[in-house]
Amino acid sequence: MSAAIILQPTDALILVDIQNDFCPGGALAVPRGHEVVPIANRMARQFTTTILTQDWHPPAHKSFASAHPGKAPFESTELAYGQQVLWPDHCVQGSTGADFHPDLDVPMAELILRKGIHPDIDSYSAFFENDRVTPTGLAGYLRERGFTRLFFAGLALDFCATFSAEDAVRCGFTAFVIEEGCRAIDLNGSLTAAKERLMAAGVQLIAPPTSAMA
């Protein structure tokens, strides 16, 4: 068993896309996605800094199957930056589905980072759009604030949480994924593949830290 993680002031919790459309009843519901909400609420009170990400697509986004006649949700297509899974319309800017889950209670969050805002590029990662080049600006914010370790939880483990944690390492941070605080879509084996990618990137899957701040 690994040693308990002692949280430091240079640690940040990043809660990924805990939004209505990713919870039961939503347009792109993650099975049992609502179960992460009380865990997120509890964890946010253990960190000095919490950041929220929010999927925020314009209407007719290119990642929506509805934008591709003849295509159905969960099929793939080739976009300018490569293969893209096509999703049901979800998290459209200003919609109820794009709102955070109503039971998410993290008023102490210091930043809400909206992603997927470019109509032609999807965005799983909190750091880069899916072209893997266009930055969201989160890395610069975190560096300027002096954070070194990032802890991720939210929806979905096998897409946005994994891409974000991988890119955190790519940007020079140490990254952890709090597995209990995530749920997965598990599309065609995506959960197993995501865990293998996290291991390869040096991202640890951990239990929620419970140690007091040093």
Rosetta silent file (secondary structure, phi, psi, omega in degrees, C-alpha in Angstrom):
SEQUENCE: MSAAIILQPTDALILVDIQNDFCPGGALAVPRGHEVVPIANRMARQFTTTILTQDWHPPAHKSFASAHPGKAPFESTELAYGQQVLWPDHCVQGSTGADFHPDLDVPMAELILRKGIHPDIDSYSAFFENDRVTPTGLAGYLRERGFTRLFFAGLALDFCATFSAEDAVRCGFTAFVIEEGCRAIDLNGSLTAAKERLMAAGVQLIAPPTSAMA
SCORE:     score description
SCORE:     0.000 S_00000001
   1 L     0.000  134.293 -178.569    0.000    0.000    0.000 S_00000001
   2 L   -73.209  154.970 -179.365    1.376    3.419   -0.925 S_00000001
   3 L   -65.446  151.534  178.319    2.044    5.987    1.792 S_00000001
   4 L   -62.347  141.638  179.484   -0.685    8.477    2.641 S_00000001
   5 L   -87.826  123.551  177.576   -0.504   11.644    0.620 S_00000001
   6 L   -94.583  117.628 -176.846   -0.049   14.759    2.738 S_00000001
   7 L   -70.430  144.347 -178.002   -1.676   17.701    1.003 S_00000001
   8 L  -122.390  159.552  177.200    0.374   20.845    0.474 S_00000001
   9 L   -61.624  -19.291  178.876   -0.563   24.459   -0.339 S_00000001
  10 L   -91.747   13.765  174.454    0.916   23.906   -3.812 S_00000001
  11 E   -97.499  145.509  175.030   -1.658   21.165   -4.551 S_00000001
  12 E  -132.194  140.827  174.250   -4.834   21.874   -6.526 S_00000001
  13 E   -96.536  127.327  177.263   -7.987   19.812   -6.970 S_00000001
  14 E  -115.051  113.136 -179.949   -9.454   19.912  -10.479 S_00000001
  15 E   -95.928  117.809 -168.099  -13.063   18.739  -10.691 S_00000001
  16 E   -97.004  115.038  163.984  -13.806   17.775  -14.273 S_00000001
  17 L    51.167   48.421  177.591  -17.168   18.416  -15.963 S_00000001
  18 L   -86.499   76.904 -169.999  -19.584   17.561  -13.148 S_00000001
  19 E  -120.893  159.400 -176.185  -22.499   18.790  -15.245 S_00000001
  20 H   -55.946  -41.927 -176.013  -26.128   17.828  -15.738 S_00000001
  21 H   -68.491  -16.280  178.283  -25.634   16.350  -19.204 S_00000001
  22 H   -99.241    4.370  179.729  -23.029   13.918  -17.851 S_00000001
  23 L  -111.950  162.731 -178.345  -25.262   12.724  -15.003 S_00000001
  24 L   -48.478  132.526 -176.069  -28.294   10.378  -15.134 S_00000001
  25 L    92.991  -10.764 -179.705  -31.042   11.939  -17.216 S_00000001
  26 L   -86.085  170.767 -174.777  -28.558   14.049  -19.179 S_00000001
  27 L   -67.546  -27.666  179.978  -27.858   13.972  -22.902 S_00000001
  28 L  -136.013   60.545 -171.152  -24.555   12.102  -22.470 S_00000001
  29 L   -67.931  130.310  171.690  -25.043   10.466  -19.104 S_00000001
  30 L   -86.634  127.180  179.949  -22.106    8.678  -17.512 S_00000001
  31 L   -50.215  126.104  179.076  -23.417    5.627  -15.620 S_00000001
  32 L    60.668   26.096 -177.524  -23.750    6.566  -11.940 S_00000001
  33 H   -60.278  -31.362 -178.660  -22.182    9.911  -12.709 S_00000001
  34 H   -65.068  -18.618 -177.432  -24.129   11.614   -9.940 S_00000001
  35 H   -67.716  -18.061  179.630  -22.264    9.528   -7.382 S_00000001
  36 H   -76.859  -16.863 -171.492  -19.171   11.717   -7.746 S_00000001
  37 H   -62.395  -54.469  179.988  -21.000   14.809   -6.455 S_00000001
  38 H   -63.737  -30.702  177.397  -20.839   14.184   -2.674 S_00000001
  39 H   -67.068  -43.984  177.859  -17.268   12.947   -3.050 S_00000001
  40 H   -61.912  -43.133  179.646  -16.310   16.119   -4.919 S_00000001
  41 H   -59.679  -42.773 -178.911  -18.000   18.277   -2.281 S_00000001
  42 H   -68.213  -44.695 -177.218  -16.072   16.550    0.483 S_00000001
  43 H   -65.291  -37.263 -177.704  -12.711   16.662   -1.294 S_00000001
  44 H   -60.211  -24.074  179.565  -13.028   20.340   -2.173 S_00000001
  45 L   -85.544   -2.502  177.908  -13.018   21.124    1.531 S_00000001
  46 L  -100.982  -15.021 -178.749   -9.678   19.379    2.000 S_00000001
  47 L  -103.663  148.790  174.468   -7.755   21.394   -0.586 S_00000001
  48 L   -74.850  -23.670 -178.359   -6.748   25.026   -0.355 S_00000001
  49 L  -135.903  129.251  175.055   -7.514   25.423   -4.064 S_00000001
  50 E  -125.839  137.852  178.462  -10.257   23.891   -6.214 S_00000001
  51 E  -124.405  139.003  177.045  -10.778   24.467   -9.938 S_00000001
  52 E  -109.142  139.639  167.732  -13.827   23.438  -11.972 S_00000001
  53 E  -107.811  151.282 -175.390  -13.882   22.596  -15.657 S_00000001
  54 E  -140.703  116.087  172.609  -17.057   22.984  -17.678 S_00000001
  55 E   -62.669  132.829 -169.118  -17.801   21.569  -21.127 S_00000001
  56 L  -148.603   72.136 -172.874  -19.238   24.561  -23.007 S_00000001
  57 E   -85.656  139.270  168.066  -20.041   23.794  -26.642 S_00000001
  58 L   -70.161  156.839  176.697  -21.564   26.200  -29.131 S_00000001
  59 L   -56.627  150.635  178.656  -24.621   24.854  -30.973 S_00000001
  60 L    60.707   32.250  178.286  -23.862   22.568  -33.953 S_00000001
  61 L   -59.650  145.265 -175.667  -20.426   21.753  -32.584 S_00000001
  62 L   -66.035  -14.834  176.812  -18.396   19.530  -34.928 S_00000001
  63 L   -85.146   -3.974  179.377  -18.166   16.822  -32.264 S_00000001
  64 E   -86.417  133.948  176.956  -21.960   16.396  -32.342 S_00000001
  65 H   -58.937  -31.680 -178.752  -23.323   13.576  -34.502 S_00000001
  66 H   -64.568  -17.425  178.453  -26.146   15.924  -35.477 S_00000001
  67 H   -85.490   -0.206 -176.228  -23.599   18.078  -37.320 S_00000001
  68 L  -130.419   93.719 -178.489  -22.760   15.143  -39.640 S_00000001
  69 L   -52.348  133.554  179.574  -25.697   13.932  -41.763 S_00000001
  70 L    89.025   -8.370  179.284  -25.893   10.149  -41.829 S_00000001
  71 L  -100.180  148.743  179.460  -23.777    9.727  -38.695 S_00000001
  72 L  -114.430  156.149  175.848  -25.074    8.449  -35.372 S_00000001
  73 L   -53.933  140.058  177.537  -23.862    9.160  -31.847 S_00000001
  74 L    80.366   -0.959  165.182  -20.794    7.149  -30.805 S_00000001
  75 L   -77.768  171.749  178.162  -19.660    6.624  -34.388 S_00000001
  76 E  -118.430  158.761  174.542  -16.375    8.244  -35.390 S_00000001
  77 E  -145.758  166.832  179.246  -15.400   10.601  -38.147 S_00000001
  78 E   -98.035  119.006  173.357  -12.249   12.244  -39.427 S_00000001
  79 E  -107.641  179.738 -174.163  -11.884   15.921  -38.574 S_00000001
  80 L   -57.521  -28.871 -176.567   -8.984   18.234  -39.397 S_00000001
  81 L  -100.780    2.833  177.560   -7.060   17.074  -36.312 S_00000001
  82 E   126.438 -159.676 -177.665   -7.801   13.340  -36.655 S_00000001
  83 E   -68.518  136.791  179.130  -10.350   10.805  -35.438 S_00000001
  84 E  -135.047  125.068  169.972  -13.220   12.179  -33.408 S_00000001
  85 E   -67.743  137.119  177.928  -15.957   10.272  -31.596 S_00000001
  86 L   -95.977  129.883 -173.489  -19.315   11.835  -32.415 S_00000001
  87 E  -110.775  159.091  166.500  -21.467   12.565  -29.392 S_00000001
  88 L   -59.987  152.532  174.712  -25.109   13.391  -28.787 S_00000001
  89 L   -54.133  128.484 -177.654  -25.620   17.143  -28.521 S_00000001
  90 L  -154.905  155.076  175.284  -24.538   17.990  -24.974 S_00000001
  91 L    48.854   46.186  178.073  -23.387   20.820  -22.728 S_00000001
  92 E   -74.309  135.876 -175.779  -24.553   23.475  -25.178 S_00000001
  93 L   -48.356  126.758  176.807  -23.645   26.959  -24.004 S_00000001
  94 L    82.444   -1.625 -178.007  -26.310   28.415  -21.739 S_00000001
  95 L   -86.948  160.814  175.360  -28.371   25.219  -21.564 S_00000001
  96 H   -62.005  -36.099  179.304  -29.543   23.468  -18.414 S_00000001
  97 H   -62.255  -28.179  179.891  -27.506   20.452  -19.494 S_00000001
  98 H   -82.070  -13.885  179.876  -24.338   22.543  -19.385 S_00000001
  99 L   -66.516  153.494  172.237  -25.014   23.680  -15.812 S_00000001
 100 E   -64.992  151.858  177.330  -23.137   22.081  -12.954 S_00000001
 101 L   -53.059  135.610 -173.610  -25.040   19.365  -11.098 S_00000001
 102 L   -62.311  -21.272  179.763  -27.384   21.171   -8.680 S_00000001
 103 L   -91.839   -2.208  176.403  -25.952   19.319   -5.674 S_00000001
 104 L   -69.790  120.721 -172.440  -22.362   20.294   -6.475 S_00000001
 105 L  -126.250   81.514 -179.666  -21.466   22.566   -3.561 S_00000001
 106 L  -132.781   63.594 -178.663  -18.015   24.064   -4.036 S_00000001
 107 L   -64.357  -14.874  179.894  -18.420   27.829   -3.575 S_00000001
 108 L   -80.446   -4.658 -179.161  -14.718   27.978   -2.690 S_00000001
 109 L   -57.323  134.002 -174.859  -13.720   27.125   -6.293 S_00000001
 110 L   -93.022  -19.743 -176.264  -11.303   29.763   -7.558 S_00000001
 111 E  -149.458  137.684  167.941  -11.618   29.215  -11.308 S_00000001
 112 E  -113.026  114.575  179.561  -14.164   27.824  -13.761 S_00000001
 113 E  -100.354  116.786  178.683  -12.406   26.822  -16.967 S_00000001
 114 E   -92.477  134.487 -177.001  -14.738   26.413  -19.932 S_00000001
 115 E  -131.885  165.275 -174.941  -13.573   24.085  -22.698 S_00000001
 116 L    75.413   23.022 -174.723  -14.896   22.879  -26.047 S_00000001
 117 L   -81.615  -17.763 -179.597  -15.684   26.480  -26.931 S_00000001
 118 L   -85.132  125.952 -170.939  -14.217   26.324  -30.447 S_00000001
 119 L   -63.735  -21.347 -175.296  -16.920   25.134  -32.887 S_00000001
 120 L  -106.224   -0.478 -176.531  -14.576   22.970  -34.982 S_00000001
 121 L  -133.538  126.726  174.510  -12.444   21.337  -32.254 S_00000001
 122 L   -78.364  167.568 -178.810  -13.578   19.137  -29.397 S_00000001
 123 L  -146.191  105.757  172.604  -11.831   19.379  -26.045 S_00000001
 124 L   -86.941  -46.018 -175.071  -11.462   16.508  -23.605 S_00000001
 125 L   -74.987  148.175  172.635   -8.431   17.864  -21.791 S_00000001
 126 L   -77.025   -7.913 -175.119   -8.513   20.844  -19.456 S_00000001
 127 L  -107.851  -35.114 -177.054   -5.170   21.892  -20.962 S_00000001
 128 E  -139.521  148.103  170.513   -5.431   21.451  -24.747 S_00000001
 129 L   -68.513  171.889 -174.858   -8.126   21.154  -27.372 S_00000001
 130 L   -69.683   -7.218  171.809   -8.280   17.828  -29.219 S_00000001
 131 L   -76.078   -7.043  177.607   -5.881   19.075  -31.874 S_00000001
 132 L    68.171   10.964 -178.515   -3.319   18.692  -29.021 S_00000001
 133 L  -122.187  -44.808 -174.508   -1.906   22.132  -29.881 S_00000001
 134 L   -72.998  116.362 -176.825   -4.472   24.799  -28.971 S_00000001
 135 E   -83.249  154.220  173.803   -4.053   25.613  -25.250 S_00000001
 136 L   -88.910  -17.684 -175.997   -6.847   26.492  -22.854 S_00000001
 137 L    96.341   -5.264 -176.748   -4.531   28.651  -20.730 S_00000001
 138 H   -65.224  -39.190 -178.348   -4.891   26.476  -17.629 S_00000001
 139 H   -60.083  -43.841  179.366   -1.214   25.489  -17.499 S_00000001
 140 H   -63.459  -40.944  177.729   -0.112   29.121  -17.399 S_00000001
 141 H   -59.664  -46.843 -177.626   -2.615   29.923  -14.669 S_00000001
 142 H   -67.112  -40.551  178.935   -1.412   27.031  -12.539 S_00000001
 143 H   -63.878  -45.319 -178.023    2.271   27.826  -13.057 S_00000001
 144 H   -63.723  -30.481  178.474    1.800   31.473  -12.189 S_00000001
 145 H   -82.901   -9.451  175.586   -0.019   30.460   -9.014 S_00000001
 146 L    86.105   18.054  178.790    2.839   28.114   -8.079 S_00000001
 147 L   -77.881  144.250 -179.870    0.987   24.786   -8.133 S_00000001
 148 L  -124.198  -29.611  179.297    3.058   21.656   -8.658 S_00000001
 149 E  -119.565  134.458 -177.284    0.728   18.705   -7.941 S_00000001
 150 E  -122.140  136.501 -178.744   -2.710   18.335   -9.457 S_00000001
 151 E  -119.184  125.619 -173.814   -5.476   15.973   -8.320 S_00000001
 152 E  -112.288  141.112  171.165   -8.272   15.127  -10.748 S_00000001
 153 E  -151.300  161.900  177.156  -11.786   13.802  -10.192 S_00000001
 154 E   129.608 -146.724 -169.453  -15.067   14.009  -12.101 S_00000001
 155 E  -129.725  136.787  -11.590  -16.515   12.908  -15.426 S_00000001
 156 L  -103.431  151.245 -176.845  -15.631   10.893  -17.262 S_00000001
 157 H   -55.778  -42.631 -172.037  -12.603    8.958  -16.074 S_00000001
 158 H   -85.999   -0.071  175.525  -11.875    7.416  -19.478 S_00000001
 159 H  -126.374  -89.723 -169.471  -12.139   10.653  -21.447 S_00000001
 160 H   -66.362  -37.762  179.370  -11.833   14.124  -19.946 S_00000001
 161 H   -67.194  -43.753  179.953  -10.223   13.140  -16.639 S_00000001
 162 H   -66.370  -47.589  179.064   -7.596   10.937  -18.310 S_00000001
 163 H   -58.457  -40.552 -178.999   -6.775   13.425  -21.081 S_00000001
 164 H   -65.998  -44.259 -179.475   -6.458   16.178  -18.472 S_00000001
 165 H   -65.726  -41.581  176.809   -4.162   14.174  -16.204 S_00000001
 166 H   -59.202  -44.576 -178.419   -1.954   13.113  -19.123 S_00000001
 167 H   -71.245  -28.025  174.657   -1.623   16.705  -20.268 S_00000001
 168 H   -60.019  -45.171  176.988   -0.867   17.849  -16.743 S_00000001
 169 H   -63.198  -44.380  178.412    2.206   15.612  -16.821 S_00000001
 170 H   -56.443  -32.157 -178.526    3.022   16.835  -20.322 S_00000001
 171 L   -90.447    3.782  173.372    2.968   20.384  -18.950 S_00000001
 172 L    99.256    6.940  178.328    5.358   19.533  -16.128 S_00000001
 173 L   -94.803  159.163  167.364    3.008   18.893  -13.215 S_00000001
 174 E   -88.557  133.209 -173.015    2.716   15.810  -11.041 S_00000001
 175 E  -125.990  142.423  175.242   -0.758   14.344  -11.535 S_00000001
 176 E  -130.896  145.215  171.570   -3.027   12.041   -9.575 S_00000001
 177 E  -113.707  123.706  179.966   -6.500   10.730  -10.441 S_00000001
 178 E   -86.391   97.897 -168.010   -8.781   10.130   -7.465 S_00000001
 179 E   -61.607  -39.102 -179.686  -10.488    7.003   -8.739 S_00000001
 180 E   -62.728  -25.544 -178.642  -13.329    6.983   -6.196 S_00000001
 181 E   -92.432   15.539  179.577  -14.247   10.484   -7.351 S_00000001
 182 E  -127.038  158.827  166.883  -14.672    9.476  -11.007 S_00000001
 183 E  -136.510  158.115 -172.264  -17.076    7.443  -13.111 S_00000001
 184 L  -121.494  154.087  171.949  -16.483    6.181  -16.662 S_00000001
 185 L   -78.234  -42.214 -178.042  -18.394    5.860  -19.933 S_00000001
 186 L    56.558   63.008  179.784  -16.392    2.731  -20.877 S_00000001
 187 L   -91.580  110.738  177.242  -17.025    2.962  -24.615 S_00000001
 188 L    55.093   46.021  177.456  -15.542   -0.050  -26.436 S_00000001
 189 L    80.724   17.226 -174.935  -12.985   -0.765  -23.734 S_00000001
 190 H   -67.242  -26.811 -178.976  -12.080    2.874  -23.159 S_00000001
 191 H   -69.196  -47.654  177.951  -11.781    2.482  -19.381 S_00000001
 192 H   -61.219  -42.974  179.242   -9.097   -0.199  -19.526 S_00000001
 193 H   -62.208  -39.248 -179.429   -7.262    1.739  -22.221 S_00000001
 194 H   -64.931  -42.600  179.628   -7.423    4.914  -20.129 S_00000001
 195 H   -64.418  -36.819  177.014   -5.931    3.231  -17.082 S_00000001
 196 H   -65.612  -40.014  178.689   -3.091    1.850  -19.204 S_00000001
 197 H   -66.019  -40.423  178.905   -2.421    5.335  -20.597 S_00000001
 198 H   -62.679  -43.417  179.000   -2.403    6.859  -17.126 S_00000001
 199 H   -61.659  -43.562 -179.283    0.091    4.281  -15.925 S_00000001
 200 H   -63.866  -31.447 -179.010    2.292    4.901  -18.951 S_00000001
 201 H   -83.387   -7.873 -178.424    2.206    8.653  -18.292 S_00000001
 202 L    84.680   20.780  177.905    3.183    8.209  -14.651 S_00000001
 203 L   -92.178  127.953  179.179   -0.214    9.256  -13.287 S_00000001
 204 E   -89.726  136.505  168.505   -1.214    7.475  -10.088 S_00000001
 205 E   -89.895  121.841 -171.711   -4.770    6.321   -9.436 S_00000001
 206 E  -130.874  166.159  168.966   -5.322    6.987   -5.753 S_00000001
 207 L   -78.915  162.263  178.459   -7.931    7.019   -2.986 S_00000001
 208 L   -58.858  128.967  176.150   -9.140   10.429   -1.795 S_00000001
 209 L   -62.943  138.885  179.796   -6.406   12.127    0.265 S_00000001
 210 L  -125.628   -1.249 -177.711   -7.513   12.547    3.857 S_00000001
 211 L   -70.514  150.105  178.060   -4.367   13.903    5.460 S_00000001
 212 L   -71.784  154.165  177.343   -4.424   17.323    7.050 S_00000001
 213 L   -60.363  137.358  176.065   -2.692   20.172    5.308 S_00000001
 214 L   -77.262    0.000    0.000    0.984   20.453    6.213 S_00000001
